[in-house]
Amino acid sequence: MARLPVSLPTQSRRRARFAQTLWAGLVLVQFAGFSASDCLGQPDNDPTRIGQTQAETTRSGQSPAEPTPGQSVVDASGGTPADSSADPPAKGPSPPTPEDIAFFERKIRPVLVTECFACHSSRLPDKMQAGLALDTAAGLRKGGDSGPAVVPGDPAASLLLERIAEPDLARSMPPKKLLPPEVVAEFTEWVRRGAPDPRQDSVDGWTAPDEAARRAHWAFQSPREPSLPEVARGNWPRGDIDRFVLAALEQRGLAPVADADPRSLLRRVAFDLTGLPPSAADLEAFVANPSREEFARVVDRLLDSPRFCEKWARHWLDVARYAESTGKTVNFAYPQAWRYRDYVIAALKSDKPFDRFILEQLASDLLPFDTPAQRAEHLVATFLAIGPKTLNERSGLKFELDLVDEQIDVATQAFLGLSVACARCHDHKFDPIPQADYYALAGIFRSTETCYGTVSFINAQRVSPLLPLPVEAHPEPDVPPLSELERRRLQGQIDRIRDSIARSQDGMAQFLSFGQISLLQARLDAYDASGQPTLLAMGVRDRFPPFAVGASAVAAPPLRPGGIHQ
């Protein structure tokens, strides 16, 4: 493990050490029973991918393979399609998904605790108002003197939503306070999802699980090597995995289907590896010579294709919650997000070791470098800057803590296979994630400045700079050069809007006009004085607040690039 210099600022050392030890954490996760598929998700055969649109796939002239007469068609769940003439079975309420539970824990429970429990808690019967207890799932379903508080799946019929959205302070809940519109929207979405609530029905009846129960939880069992199952068709398996597949088929009284014909086989492997169909010429060549040797050569060629890296980068980008805009309540574009996307593709193409990849995701800006190109890659190589952000959050402190919470969530889910964000409000029940550990991580991430590059605009006040890339690395610009004529045109627009603001007496018009100036100025700021694009990237860097020395305050020395030594 790398040794950190004593001169490195404390929080910098902690973030770097956190990144360096995550590889050991991944090893522990493997012993706990997690696999790479738990973190990355299962691959699909969706032909959409980076670099080619669905329309281009259609223009290739290839259509999905049709089943031949008599061939069994199996649906995604592994069974055969139901008879379309039969009546669909009756469905009960769908159980909440892990995403639904996470939504409740992150968006709903904290608001209930801070805004509602003072007057609506079964722990405080003498102070409980209107007979309504919101601290248990049973109390929420039962409701109070006015009836059920929520009607799962029906926001319009839910009294709780009606009261928290009430604009009249005399009738609003919480009393004499209006909740932010985004909070009301999140409660509405929660009810629309069916109001999933994992809480125990009785507060007094809940007891923390003992250590034996924690250790017996299925998610923390060490993997064990199973013995190979006995099968009736001993000549069918070509490997150990085939024996497990065949055993499961035989237990259900099923027999394996015949091997795929050469045309279907090539289409399947092409879609699996690249997300694209094979060309007509490749199909015909393989049909003419469907030998094992030729199939191996086809697979090697597909693995060497840039399309392979683009397709499989998509799965990591899903883990990294990659998007080219902020999402949430005010959706602003991330013009430089594509650099991270291309970095992930290049990492796959170069077979970057996964432990190095982890280190770069969390602390690449602190790593040593030998060339300007390597420094540029380090600045881009982090998933901490992308992701959703609530740019219209009125509280700067809450925005900062929500940003840290989102970074903790993506880092722990990606590398530990655990959702740690719930510990923002409470210790975890089974997995060993106490609230104290959550805030220890929060201290590390809070010492980091996140540079995502949005500008001030209407309802988007949480602005951020971008990181300059070294010019010597010759990074690819994202926009063409700016002509002098276009520069004068943009500056003229800004000057005219400023003049109209000075003459206007309409406050709302002035407010909107300042937003226009902000966008136009951002376009100008994307270029240097000569009209060449400024070379920027999303990323993170350590922030160094002033610290006191004796009676005076001095700025902490800046961290020199390459502050971590191997």
Steps between C-alpha positions, in 0.01 A plus 500: 500500500620848420667706771368852548732792570453673834483836322176408327201681661309275738176475302697441178677208663167363620337516156804341339519231766128432461552446128805281550333272754182447302668225303545311827134575570405336174683187603299495821183547300586189300532306826164643604334341201482783248608462140586743224154453354347625826681830449497534123165344420437240233582581135216535257467467125385854438662603169511866598850615594747787488592604149206358303134584521206265479425643159845396379435150632177489302674627187738204519219288359512244778186403689469289815520130438159334458433158651500218253187282471477271799766689694417580863482867584604579859413827670733707719399313813603166357151365433290468188257776406153467646208429270379839382143376508512424870386756753791665682531391862380739765778706652529615856698800621855483375762470774724805535821488303840581654482831313163576667643427845806713431272784384309484829815491711668791319208726414204425727619374838730800571214744439263300721758501780587870484159646414228263624600288802477786749120492463433158346698234686371194685789549743337829613131407548430804717622734225364312199271719291185384317562138599759468223827311554749528216790321664380151404375348178182384676426848630551650157265248339237534774503878498340721763172667579452600134570156354799335330793735450599348166327294235779297334518571130251788514662836585176691435318307776778523760429744782867522596588643160208740516619644831872530421416669168255744664606858409306652794731524801199477730423147373837379376699216648747531662325781689576849370760367257499430127710207387712557189324401174760232431420331832129498417586355159705223664211408734268494200736267315524279809121462523482439126745212547263346754633671815763230572591504869745246646454612861381263772132518588581570864772729623506333842507152345822552303821356634840515342607164356766318698843424364399148395211638293730750337751232405224270371370758253518358146696795360795438732553129444840396370484340155540122503610283213210267419544145384415424137142373463422162352327515160333240281641629172865467587616565144322836462703728733813654351608650831411517868255788453307291248450234767323746729281623214412146395428391858252786542332407171472135596351587839217669310457221251648704216755406238755737345420631154720424205813708437447828320555505127814690383306809394321533836819425693696777331219752552479412869871534568519826302214654698640371831849641446442818297127572516492499119397242240769344282537621142346299219848409372607370844183296527547333165868430568421332831210299358743368238752394769337459844792317658611545862824657380317755286260577786798569729646737240165681473483543879856635513421749225190621685696535824756715318228724355454853641128418510572240770649769726213739427233241574651377825589850617124561512468260792758684708348834400169375641674420829663845497153660436644664188281761337571814306276723710425567866147360502291571808283813514711723270658301220824663378738343249850380589689604184817321611349169620604327177864509610425259785303275264796483261738435792299191601502370142876556478550322835331189362695522175834519685410224750555735794529293822184525706679597822660791313159587354352519852781724620449736207125524560552635852838674510635536147568872550746410778699242303852561368551541125788493254352686202243774438281241326500283811414802715207580268375142531522519879291817511225340291510154663246532782129434529463733799416808291220357287162396636176676597505838675220722631620832362206696640562392861466815710727384781866489403581269791225253409616499136852422613389218730265355237788503251723316748220252572466424131877447467505263797205311356653443157846413637375241748246343266754479219792358699355338812165378371330677791255787516652712777298820450232390749757546778462874450202467736550175691727202557442213258306207639700203370809613313775656714449862391457730801404862464842600636669335201272683260599838639866402505471444124301821468790690656734364234275587209403836644864604490485457121380769261278356226541679167208428268479823299148643520427873486260725685155511345134514598452255790858375459717679752738216594773582251833327463821548302675243282858376520752629241679228306870538415532644150814292442284185511313617187157391628219495250293823506125464531407804286643658182703824521312826545531755221550868582170575328314254724675636809388854419147374435478330841651799680254727320208290625631526855539879474148543361348289778689702763363820349145362510545403866613852584190647335250244629292543814365145485677289763400167343621612157831608653532162672443310176738729313781429748448132424547567129822689571629210708450255213655730239797576723553127555528456124764771482687358799537169316770666283830673564592844364607353164167321448636152575287277725612484862589140581296407806372191677265394777685370803587554865777668695579545865382821658722661762321734741712740701628362827612690806865525602534693824306824468509514120327300232693382199402301196599134491769432240358365173546131438760449234395268214606145567465530877466124538820297459495131422 
